Amino acid sequence: MNAIKKIYTTSESNLTVIGWLGFLGYPVYYVIWHYLYPQPYDSLLLRSFCSVIFLPLAFHRYWPETFKKWLPYYYVTAIGIGLPFFFSFMMLMNNWSDIWAMSLMAALFLHILTIYDTKILVFQAIAGFFFAYLCAFLLKDGYLNPDVKWSYVPIFLFAYIFGTLCYVKNKNSNENKISTTKSFGAGIAHEMRNPLSALKHSLYLSQDLLKEQPQNKEKLEQIFNDSVNTIDNALDTIEILLTSIDETRISTSSFKLHSIEETLNKVTHSFGYNHYEDKESIQLEVKRDFSYLGSESLLIYTFYNLMKNAFHYKENNDFHISIHVSQDEKYNKVIFRDNGRGIEKKELKYIFDDFYTNGKNNGFGLGLPFCKRVMRAFHGDIFCRSVFGQWTEFELAFPKETSPELEKLKNTIISHKEILYITDTRPHQLMSDFLFSNSKFPYKIINSNALICEDFYTYRYDLTIVDLDKIDARVKNKINNKDNVIYLSEHQQSNQANVINYRDFIENYQKIILSNLLSDDNHIKSLPSSQAEHLSEKSKILVVDDNQSVLKLTSLLLEHNGFITYQASEGADAIKMLDNGENIDIIIMDLEMPLMDGLETTRKIRASQKKYNNIPIIGHTGDDQRSTIDKILTSGMNDYIIKPSNKTQLINKLQSWV
């Protein structure tokens, strides 16, 4: 089944031509062989049948969506009937005449060009000739010309075998080149994260040193902030490149609620305009803001694509782009309109197809398909309208907060999250168990002892809820500075954003949990120092990475923030260091290393009978795909952090496991 779909995908760009050639070719050649150069046998009925079955292929773009899944099978069947069967049958009925032998030879080459799979090609050739022979035998009442021209058979076999081998080998070679190019591009993107990570850590280290030597503080702070912003933009670009070449890459796990007004302001202020007047041509109008659930970086680059296209096709000095927000009963909308060259009507239906370009010599045809992919990941869509020579308008439709589409997306995101509720009070345990069991949140309720024990290392949580008044003091050391923590208290707390009155939480727990899981609020999640004991500043960290820049700068950054660090360039060195009795508290483990990678090293540590087999291990990787994260968590690692991380993320992650 997959082979048939692959054949169809490869032929899809030529399907309209194939359909029209088949539809017109059979009746046209009936006139040629029946009137101009008469042959002993021809069949208008059979030709009409073949002509009719090719016609739907010419209109394949207009098939109803419910029937399109059958289009690959229809295509392969039509080719099987129209080429090997038809031409074998006509040659047999015309007693192996030279004209029909040559026609069959031409059909063989067309068959090779239209069916790219060797097994299906051979099957169709054998089946086509068998049924052609059977039909001819029945129509001639069992009498076929016994004078079979066997000399033609080696020629037919040669054409099929060597033609197929050469064509398939060439096709496979091209596919391998494309696959290698994609892998190479993805590899470059992933490997770029290592030097960026090293550079980012060096900047954070410079910032720490700057606090000790405050000369020229303002200038150095500005340089530091600009450098970090540049790195963040480069990382966003890498993510966009990876998303463009891998349609399965967009993960909803990091989706948050964002303001469309804030996003559009970022777009118009941060876009790389070629001329000053280009920025003046943007007209942004937001009468009513709305929230969308998704990735702000992806949406920003979606608008960047639209703006780059618009400026590329501008044709007059009065050029302008208007962006305005509107709503209807079902969707929140952003209308992006320019008065540039416009798009011809015949081109409109293709603009969201991969690799389709029109009038851009240096384009790859990935920009608008990327926009479509992003909007559908948000459970919305993007549409285009245009009048050639006058204007082009893109409509980006986002589901409203009350819509079933957005509720479905929220449920998808939440289903992959886990909530941990920590309390030592039995009534609170029972109450929360009752509340959570009647909601859609995956949850776990534990007490202080369960948190402190080593088994806690095997769990990962997206939101931690802590009973602040009734909990073991040691627990505060465990969860202080951990990402996304809210604290419940019987007393009203107004000086800390994430301390909530217990009764307020009971009444509004669903809203509070959803807000913490989905909002883009980055307020501090740690307890004030007066409410929590200081964490150990002399924890021993083993950093394992084959990239020397990342290894040294990560270690320097950690040492400057009070940790004792050890370094290993490969997995075997890390295990040797542990065997030598070094008392390590946490391991930061790179994934991709020569000889023994991070996953294998982790499995060996976990499988050992040594006392260090339960040491917390944090995976350090530049690949944030879901498949990679799953490998990390099933290998025995306790957690992970994506390169390049900022200093706060790195320190907080370590402190949550100390």
Buried (B, 14 or more C-beta within 10 A) or exposed (E): EEBBBBBBEBBBEEBBEBBBBBBBBBEEBBEEBBEEEEBEBBBEEBBEBBBEBBBBBBEBEEBEEEEEEEBBEBBBBBBBBBBBBBBBBBBBBBBBBEEBBEBBBEBBBBBBEBBBBBEBBBBBBEEBBEBBBEBBEEBEEEEBBEEEBEEBEEBBEEBBEEBBEEBBEEEEEEEEEEEEEEEEBBEEBBEBBBBBBBBBBBBBBEBBEBEEEEEEEEEBEEBBEEBBEEBBEBBBBBBBBBBBBBEEBBBBEEBBBBBBBBBBEBBBEEBEBEEEEBEEBBEBEBEEEBBBBBBBBBBBBBBBBBBBBBBEBBEEEEBBBBBBBBEEEEBBBBBBBBBBBBBEEEBBEBBBBBEBBEEEEEBEBBBBBBBBBBBEBBBBBBBBBBEBEEBBBBBBBBBBBEBEBBBEBBEEBBEEBBBBBBBBBEEBBEBBEEBBEEBEBBBEBBBBEBBBEEEBBEBEBBBBBBBBBBBBEEBBBBBBBBBBBBBBBEEEBEEBEBBBBBEEBBEEBBEBBBEBBBEEEEEEBBBEEEBBEEBEEEBBBBBBBBBEBBBBBBBBBBEBBEBBBBBBBBBBBBBEBBEEEEEBBBBBBBBBBEEBBBBBBBBBBBEEEEEBEBBBBBBBBBBBBEEBBEBBBEBBBBBBBBBBBBBEEBBBBBBBBB
